[in-house]
Amino acid sequence: MPLRVQERVIGIITLDRRKPGGYDAEEVRLATAFADQVALALENARLYQQAEQLAVMKERGRLARDLHDSVTQALYSITLLAEAAQRLAGAGNLEQVRSYLGRLGEAALQSLKEMRLLVHELRPPILEKVGLVGALQQRLDAVEGRSGVETRLRVEGTLDLPVRVEEGLYRIAQEALNNALKHAAASLVTVWLRAEGAQVELEVADNGIGFDPEAVSDRGGVGMLSMRERAERLGGSLSVLSAPGGGTRVIIKAEICGGDPASFRSLVSSLDFPEVFS
């Protein structure tokens, strides 16, 4: 049976049986339907791999821009502040020196936060080793905890997620946490994971300064565009609830199958094929 994708043959399935007499029309129909499903699953897997490669390239570009836009500029500001404080100290203007040193300390602390974010993103993936819950806890401990932000991780239900869904949710959580650390000035961040039936929900909430989502929706600001695209790739949706002075809640709802090509295996196992396909 040929495996066809848009009239292009990408492979074949061969069938053998011990009994003589060939195959009847019903068996041919079932074999054709099975071959079509296999071809579709293989093509989806190829497109998914292609999309993942493009996403990696985009992520590298984003990290390079973040490194230039945040850390490099912050270090340059620190250098200027240090030089100015040195000149003022030589002139005996200690009051101005204290002011510049205070600003220098704030800039250095912000640079440290940015570097922790970038270093954490550049580390090898830990999802395969510790799972989504463990990866989120490590992230909260390594970045938010060291930055003086109180963190909480809550899990409801039994999580048994495909790898693709875990990775997508982790990246969305990472983006939401980055925004909270860089923009919200929050003292508390809470991450909820809820699983019920075929749906999983992720929520990242902070008690920070908040913002008006409508004011940034057209620009796709605060990383919302990236999070929304990731949520849609999981077959889900993203909601952002916030108001000035009222903190921010980022909520993602996704299907556990999430369009994962691997879910084709469950489809195959559920089909009742005759002996010829065993």
C-alpha positions in Angstrom: 0.0 0.0 0.0 1.6 3.4 -1.0 1.8 6.2 1.6 0.7 9.3 -0.3 0.9 12.9 0.8 -0.7 15.3 -1.8 -0.2 12.8 -4.6 3.5 12.3 -3.5 4.5 8.8 -2.4 6.7 9.0 0.7 6.8 5.3 1.5 4.9 2.0 1.4 3.3 -0.5 3.8 3.7 -4.2 2.8 1.2 -6.8 4.0 1.7 -10.5 4.0 -0.7 -13.3 5.0 -0.2 -17.1 5.4 -3.6 -18.0 4.1 -3.9 -18.3 0.3 -6.5 -16.4 -1.7 -5.3 -12.8 -1.6 -7.3 -10.0 0.0 -11.0 -9.1 -0.4 -12.4 -5.7 -1.1 -13.1 -4.9 2.6 -9.5 -5.7 3.6 -8.2 -3.5 0.8 -10.4 -0.7 1.9 -9.2 -1.0 5.5 -5.5 -1.2 4.3 -6.0 1.9 2.2 -7.6 3.8 5.1 -4.8 2.7 7.4 -2.1 3.8 4.9 -3.7 7.2 4.5 -3.7 7.7 8.3 0.0 6.6 8.6 1.0 9.0 5.7 -0.9 11.9 7.4 0.8 11.1 10.8 4.3 11.0 9.2 3.7 14.2 7.3 2.5 15.9 10.5 5.5 14.7 12.3 7.8 16.1 9.6 6.1 19.5 9.6 6.2 19.5 13.4 10.0 18.8 13.4 10.4 21.6 10.8 8.5 24.0 12.9 10.5 23.1 16.0 13.8 23.8 14.1 12.5 27.2 13.1 11.4 27.9 16.7 14.9 27.1 17.9 16.4 29.5 15.4 13.9 32.2 16.5 14.7 31.5 20.2 18.4 31.9 19.6 17.8 35.2 17.8 15.6 36.4 20.7 18.2 35.5 23.3 20.9 37.4 21.3 18.6 40.4 21.2 17.8 40.2 24.9 21.5 39.9 25.7 22.2 43.1 23.7 19.1 45.0 24.8 19.3 44.3 28.5 22.6 43.1 29.9 24.9 44.9 27.5 23.2 48.2 27.9 23.0 47.7 31.7 26.7 47.0 31.9 27.4 50.1 29.9 25.3 52.2 32.3 27.2 50.7 35.2 30.5 51.7 33.6 29.3 55.3 33.1 27.9 55.5 36.7 31.2 54.2 38.1 33.3 56.7 36.1 31.0 59.6 37.2 31.2 58.5 40.9 35.0 58.3 40.6 35.2 61.9 39.3 32.8 63.2 41.9 34.8 61.5 44.7 38.0 63.2 43.4 36.2 66.5 43.5 35.0 65.8 47.1 31.3 65.8 46.3 30.4 62.9 48.6 26.6 63.5 48.5 26.6 63.1 44.7 28.9 60.1 45.0 26.4 58.4 47.3 23.6 59.0 44.9 25.5 57.6 42.0 26.6 54.6 44.0 22.9 53.9 44.8 22.0 54.0 41.1 25.0 51.8 40.3 23.8 49.2 42.8 20.3 49.2 41.3 21.7 48.8 37.8 23.9 46.0 38.9 21.0 44.2 40.6 18.9 44.5 37.5 21.8 43.1 35.4 22.1 40.2 37.8 18.4 39.4 37.3 18.7 39.6 33.5 21.8 37.3 33.5 20.0 34.7 35.7 17.1 34.7 33.2 19.4 34.2 30.2 21.6 31.6 31.9 18.6 29.6 33.0 17.2 29.7 29.4 20.5 28.5 28.0 20.8 25.5 30.2 20.1 22.1 28.8 16.4 21.0 29.0 15.5 19.3 32.3 12.0 18.3 31.4 12.9 14.8 30.4 14.7 14.3 33.7 12.3 15.8 36.3 9.1 16.4 34.3 7.1 19.6 34.1 6.5 20.1 37.8 10.1 19.5 38.7 11.3 21.8 36.0 9.0 24.6 37.2 10.1 24.2 40.7 13.8 24.3 39.7 13.1 27.5 37.7 11.3 29.2 40.6 14.2 28.2 43.0 17.0 29.2 40.6 15.6 32.6 39.4 12.7 34.0 41.4 13.9 32.6 44.8 17.4 34.1 44.4 15.9 37.4 43.4 14.0 37.7 46.7 10.6 36.9 45.2 8.3 34.5 47.2 7.1 31.6 45.1 4.4 29.0 45.3 3.8 26.0 43.1 0.4 24.3 43.2 -0.6 21.1 41.4 -4.2 19.8 41.1 -5.1 16.5 39.5 -2.9 13.8 38.0 -0.5 15.1 35.3 0.3 12.6 32.5 1.2 14.9 29.6 2.9 14.2 26.3 6.4 15.6 26.0 5.3 18.2 23.5 2.6 19.6 25.8 5.0 19.7 28.7 7.5 21.6 26.7 4.9 24.1 25.4 3.5 24.7 28.9 7.0 25.1 30.3 8.0 27.7 27.7 4.8 29.7 28.3 5.3 29.6 32.0 8.9 30.7 31.5 7.8 33.7 29.4 5.2 34.7 32.0 7.6 34.4 34.9 10.2 36.4 32.9 7.7 39.2 32.4 6.7 39.2 36.1 10.3 39.4 37.2 11.3 42.1 34.7 8.2 44.3 34.7 5.8 43.5 37.5 7.9 44.4 40.6 6.1 41.5 42.3 6.9 40.1 45.8 4.9 36.9 45.3 4.5 34.7 42.2 2.2 31.6 42.2 2.1 28.9 39.5 -0.9 26.5 39.3 -1.1 23.4 37.2 -4.6 21.8 37.0 -5.4 18.6 35.0 -9.0 17.3 34.5 -10.0 14.8 31.9 -8.5 15.7 28.5 -7.7 19.3 29.5 -4.8 20.9 31.4 -4.7 24.4 32.7 -1.6 26.5 33.6 -1.8 29.7 35.5 1.0 32.2 36.5 -0.2 34.9 38.9 1.7 37.7 40.5 0.9 40.5 43.0 2.8 43.2 41.0 1.9 46.5 39.6 -0.2 45.1 36.8 -1.0 46.8 33.4 -3.8 47.4 30.9 -3.8 44.4 28.5 -5.8 46.4 26.0 -3.0 49.0 25.8 -0.5 46.4 24.7 -2.7 44.0 22.7 -2.1 45.7 19.4 1.7 45.6 19.9 1.7 42.0 21.3 3.7 43.4 24.1 5.0 41.8 27.3 5.6 38.6 25.5 1.9 37.9 25.0 2.2 37.2 21.3 4.8 34.5 21.9 2.8 32.9 24.6 -0.4 33.0 22.5 1.3 31.4 19.6 2.6 28.6 21.8 -0.8 28.1 23.3 -2.4 27.9 19.9 0.1 25.3 18.8 -1.1 23.2 21.7 -4.6 23.5 20.5 -5.4 25.8 23.4 -6.1 29.4 24.4 -4.4 32.1 26.4 -6.1 34.7 28.7 -4.3 37.6 30.4 -6.2 39.2 33.3 -4.6 42.4 34.7 -5.2 45.9 35.8 -2.9 48.7 37.0 -2.1 48.0 40.6 -4.0 44.7 40.6 -1.4 42.2 39.6 -1.5 39.9 36.6 -2.8 36.4 35.9 -1.8 34.5 32.8 -4.0 31.5 32.1 -3.4 28.8 29.4 -5.9 26.1 28.7 -4.8 23.3 26.4 -5.9 19.8 25.3 -3.6 17.1 26.7 -3.3 15.5 23.2 -2.3 18.9 22.0 -2.0 17.8 18.4 1.0 15.7 19.2 1.9 13.4 16.3 2.7 10.7 18.8 -1.0 10.6 19.7 -1.5 8.7 16.4 -0.3 5.6 18.3 -3.4 5.7 20.5 -5.6 6.0 17.4 -4.0 2.9 15.8 -4.4 0.9 19.0 -8.1 1.7 19.2 -8.9 0.4 15.7 -10.2 -3.1 15.4 -8.4 -4.4 12.3 -8.8 -8.1 11.2 -6.1 -10.7 11.4 -4.3 -9.4 8.3 -3.1 -6.3 10.2 -2.0 -8.1 13.4 
